[in-house]
Amino acid sequence: MAWTPPDLRILYLEDEAIIAMETSQVLRDLGFEQIAAAASLAGAEKAMAEGMPDLALLDVSIGRSGLSSLDLARKLLEAGVPVVLATGHMAMDLKADPRASVLEKPFSPDDLEAALRQAVASRRGGGVQGPVAAA
C-alpha cells in the first residue's frame, strides 16, 4: 500500500555517506520533499536552527569517536518532534527515550515507511513508541 506522507520537514542524521544517499532516495520515493540531511551532530543542530523539523530520523552512533544522537533525540522529543532512531544494535539494548521509535539496521524501505508512519501517527495522537517490527 502506497503511503503519501503529509507535507513534513524531516531531519535526517546519518554519518555514513552511502547509507545517507540511499536512505535519502527512499525518503524521496516515499514522498518527502523537505529533507534536511546532516552528517554530524553539529550539522543536525544547524539544520534545527534554520527551522525545527516536523519529524526526525536519526542514526544513533555518529562518527568513529562513539558520539550518540540520543541527547539530540531527547531534545527533539521534548519539543514535540517525533523521532525514529536507526541503530545497528538490538532495540531492546538501546537506552533510548521510550517516546522514540527504534528501527534496527539493516532495514528495508518497508520497515522505514512503517517506522515513519508510526512516528507521524504518534505526533497526531500521542502515545508511547517502541521498537518497530521488521516485516
N, C-alpha and C positions, 0 to 999 in steps of 0.2 A: 504494500500500500504506500503510495507516494505521500510525502508529508511536505506541506508548504509552511515553513516557519513564519511566524509573524515578522514584521519589519523590525528586526532587533540588531543592535550593535553588539557583536561578540568580541570579547578579548580572548586571544589565543596565545598562550605562552608555551613555547617548545624550543629547546636549545639545539636539537639535532636537525640540521638543515634539510636533509632528505625527508625525514618524518614530517617536518613542518610544511614542506612543499606538497607532499601527498595529502596530508590532512586538510590543508587549506583548500585543495582542489575538491576534496569530499565535501567540505563545508559549502563551497560554491555550488557544487552539484545538488546539495540539499536545499539550496535557495537562499543561503546567507549572502547578502551583498555588502554588508558593513562589517568587515573583518579587520580588527586592529591586531596585527600579528607582532609578537615580540619574541626575541631570542634570549632575553635576560630579565631578571627581576627589575633592574633599572629601566629597561625598555618598557616593561609592563606598567611600572609606576608612571612613566612619562605618558604612555597611552591613556592611562586613567586621568592624568592631569588635563589632558586635552578633551576629555569627555568620559564620564562614568559609563561603563558598558551596561547593557541590559542582561547579559549572560556572560559567563566566563568558562573557558576550557583551559585548564592549567596542567602542565606536566609537573609532577611532584618533585622529581630530582632534577635540579638545574645545575649544569656545569660539572666539571670534574672535582670541584672543591667541596662537594657534598651539600651545596645550598639546597634549600627546600622552599617550595611555594606555599607551604601550609599557613604561614603567617599572613601572606597576601590573600589566600583563600578566606581566612577568618575575617580579615578587613573587608573584603567584598561582601561576605555573608552578612556582616553587621550593618552594611549599607543597604541590605535588601537585594543584593545581586545573587542570583542562583549560580552555583559553581559545580562544574564537573571536574573531578580530579582524575588525571590519567597517570597510572603507575605501572611499573614493571614488577611490583611486589604484590603479594596477596592482599586483597582489600581488607581482610579482617586483621592483618598485621599493621595496617596503616593507622597512625594516631591522628586521624583527621576529625575535623568538626563534624558531628553527626548530621548537620544540615546539608552537607555536601554529598553529591552523588559520586561514587567511585567507579571508575572504568579501568579494568585490568588490561594491560598491554600484553600481547598484541590484540588489537580489537579490529573488528570488521566495520565497514561503513554502516551496516545494520545495527551493530552494537552502539556505535557513536550516535546514530539517529535516535535510538531508544533512550540513551542517556540524556541527550539534549531535550527530547520530548518531555522526559520526566522532570528535568530541571525547569523547563518552561511552565509545565503544569504546576510545579511547586510554587512558582512565582505568583501564579494566579490564586492558588488555593491554600498555600502554606502547607506545613507538614514536614515530617522528618524524612530525609532521604536515606540512602544507603547504597550498598553495592548493587550494580546493575548486572542482572543475569545475562550471560552470553547466550546468544541464540543458537 
